[in-house]
């Protein structure tokens, strides 16, 4: 008899990404000539859900889109990718939009207008409490209201469901939220934001940054360090560095989302954290070699092939 896999549930933003490629990212007051323009489905919540779906694991997305054409476009793509969108509702008004500038080396600068994402409220989560209760793990980010993330953390804690929080974009969080987070997964910029208030942290030292975050009573920390890999640390004293796979980056927009989706998937497949982090590193490496956020997410076969060869492109 085959056991039923508990789905991964992602609570978060659903956007449309308007992506402009240019020879450089403009400084304040500067206009630069673009080289290309694309429109892609995006949003950190949707990106992470697609990352899981592309890896072949059951995933449900909880969020909102607008009643505009962007909302229809994103919903259609999510369904085609295999994401369960039963808990995605339409809110009268505009969908979330991200305006993204990408440089030739794949680095990016992003402006987000939340649109319907601002209406993902605690009451909305209560309507989908069942999905959260039945999840194997819940993923969240900070492109929805903070009070909603705080309420989600309590729901997960009450139901004993692990919560993985990607604190992006970095925003002030209430102290009582951290102990309810099972996995805290900032990138370098976000980690510096949350560690800096300690005034005792050398922000170039991954171990000290992780320790500062663990001191906030987070159970486990995964520092996403871009081309330098990742650093895992736990409240029990365990720590480990995971090197990145060497690749030629084209677009780093959704690397962190690819990482989180793959890390959660690997944990649900029964991998230990270090093995899961290596699996996630391979997924993120593949994602940056392709343009766009959701279109860049790799399949499980692609990730396993990179893990086998150990070589990037």
N, C-alpha and C positions, 0 to 999 in steps of 0.2 A: 504493500500500500504506500503510495507516494504522499509524503507530508506536504501540507500546503505552506507555501512561502508567505510569510508576513510581508506586506508591501512596505516600501519606503514611501513616506508621505512628506511632501515638500510644501511648506507654507511660505508663500513669498510673492515677489513681484512678477508681473507679466508685462513686458514692454515691446515696442517696436524699436529697432535700432536703425538710426540714420547714420551711415558710416561714410566719412569723407577721408580719402587717402591724400596725403600731401607730402612734400619733400621735408617739411618740418612741422611740428605742432606750434601754432602761433602763440606768441607772447601777448600779454595784455595790450590792447590797442593796435595790434599788428594784423594785417591781412596777408594771407599767403595763397598761392595758386594751388588748387587741388589737381590731383592726377586721376582720380576715380571716385565713383560714388555708388553705394549699394544700400539696399533696404533689406534688413534681416529681422526675423523674430528674435526677441531677447528678453531681458529682465533676469535678475539673478535667480529668482525662484524658478522660472520657466527653464532657464539654462541648466540648472542642476537637475530638474526633472527630466529634461531631454538627455542629459548625460547618463542618467540611470537607465532610461528606456533604450538608448543606443547600445548599452551593455547587456541588454536582454533581461533586466530584472523588473518585476512589477513595481510601478510607481504611480502614485496619485498626487495631483497638484491641487492645492487649495488656494484660491485667489480670485481676483476680479479683473475683467477687461471692460473697456468702454463700449458704447453702442455705435462707435464709428467703424469705418472700413478696416482700420488697423486691428480692432478687436476680432472681427471676423477672420481676418488673415492669420492672426496668431493662433486662434482656436483651431482653425483648419490644419495648420502645420503641426500643432501639438498632437492632434488626433492621428494624423498620418504617421507620426513618429512613434506612436504607441503609448502616449501618456494618457492616463485616465483623467478626464476633465469633468467628471460628474460634479465635482465640488468647485468648479469655476463658474462664477456668475457674471452676468452683464450688469454694469452700473451705468445709469443714464449719464452720458457725458463722454469725455475723451479717454482714450487708453493712455497708459504710461508710455513715455517716449524718452529714448536716450539718444543724444547727439554726440557722436564719437569721432574724434580726429585721430588718425593713425599715421605714424611716421614710417619711413622705409625700413627701420630696424624693428618694426612691430610694436613699439611702445605707443601708448594711447593716452588721451585726455578725454574725460566724459562729463557731460552735463545731463542730469536726469530730471524730468518733470513727472511727478508721480501719477497724475490723472486718477484713474480708477483705483490704483493701488492704495491711495490715501483713505479709501473707504473699506479696506480690509480691517474690520473692527473686532473687538472682543466678542460682541454679540454675534457677529458673523462666524467666528470660530466655534461658538457654542452650538450653532446650527450644524456644525460638522464635527462635533465632539466624537461621534462614533468612528470616524476615519482615523482620528488621532489615537483613540483607545486601541484600535486594531493594528496600529503600525508596528513594524519591527524597529524602526528608528524614524525620527522626525528631523527634517532639515529646515533651518530658517536663516534669514538674512535680515538686514536692517533697511531695506527699501520699502517696508511697510511701517505703520506707526509703532513707536516704541511701546506704547501701552498694550498693543496687540501682541508683540513679542513677549512682553512680561506676562501677559495672561496665558499665552501658549506655554511658556516655561512652567507655569503652575499646573496647567492641565497635564502636561507630560509628567511632571513630578507626581501628581496625584494618581496617574495611571501607571506609574513605573515604566514609562517609555523613554528610552534615551533621546536626548535632544542634542543635535549638532548645530552650533550657532556659528555662522560666518559673519563676523561683525563688520559688514561692508554695506554702505560707506560707514566709516568710523563715526560714532555718535555717542554722547554720554549715556551710560546705562546705570540703572539703579543698582546699588550694592547687593540687594537681595536677589538679583537675577543670577549672579555668577554661580552660587552653589547649586543651582538647578540645571546647570549646563554640563552635560557629560563630555562633550568634545567642543573645544573653543578653537577656531581655525583662522586666525588673522594672517594677513600678509605682513610684510615688514613695516609698511607705513601704519597699518592699523595696530600692530603690536606695539609700536613706539607710542602711539596715541594712548593706549590703555596702560602701558607700563610707566610712562613718563611721570604721572602724579606721585610715584613713590619717591622721586628725586634721588634714588639710590641705584639707578640702573644705567649701566653702560650700554647704550642702545645699539652698539655694534656687536655685542656679546649675546648670542642666541640663548645660551644657558641662563644668563642673568635675566633676560627679558622673560623667558618662560617661567623662571622662578617668581618673578614679580607678578605674573598673571596667576600662577598657582596660589600665591599668597592671597589672592582675591577669592580663594576657595573654589576655583574651577577644578574639576576632577582631572581632566586631561587637556593638554595643549598641543596643537599642531601648528608650528610656525611655517608658513609657506614662504620660501626664500627665493622664489623665481629660479634663475639659472644656477643658484647655489643649492637647490634642492629643498629639503624640509628638515625640521628639527622636532622630534616628538619628546614630550615630557609628561610625567604623571605625578600625581600627588604622593604616590608611594615611593618616589625617588628614582623611578626608571627614566632614562633618557636615551635617545638614539638619533643619529644623523643619517638622513637618507639622501644620497647624492642625486642630482638631476641627470636626465639623459641628454647628451649633447645633440642639439638640433639647430637648424637655421630658422629662427623665428620670422614669421610673416605677419602675425597678428596675435598679440597676447591678451586681447579683450576678455576672453572667457577662460583663461587658463585656470584661475582659481575655482571657477564653477565646475570645470571638468574634473579638477582634483577632488573637490568635495563630493560630487556625485559618484566618482569612482571609489573614493575611500569608503563611503557609506555602503556602496554595493559590495565591495570586498569584505567588509565586516559582516554583512548579512550572508555572504557566501561561506562564512566560517573562518576567514583568514585572521591570523593574529595581527595586532596593530602594525608591526614593522613590515610584514608581508603586504598588508593592505596599503601602507604608505608607499611602498615600492610600486604596487599596482597603480595607485593614483598618480604617482610621478610619471609613469609611462603614459597614462591617459592624457595628462596635462601636456606632456612633451609633444604628443601627436597633435593635440588641438592647436598649438601655436604655429604649426607648419601650414595651417589652412586659414583662409579669410573667413570672417564672420564668427558669431558666437555659437548658436545652436548648430549651424551646418558643419562646424569644425569638430564636433564631438565624435570620438572614435567608437568603433564596435569592440566587443570583447575579443574577437579574433585578432584585430589589429593590435590591441594592447598586449595580448599574449605573445604575438609575434615579436613585438619590440622587447618584451621581457626575455624572450628566448635568445634573441641575438645580442641584446644589450647595447645596440647601436642606434643612434638617431639618424636623421636625414639632413 
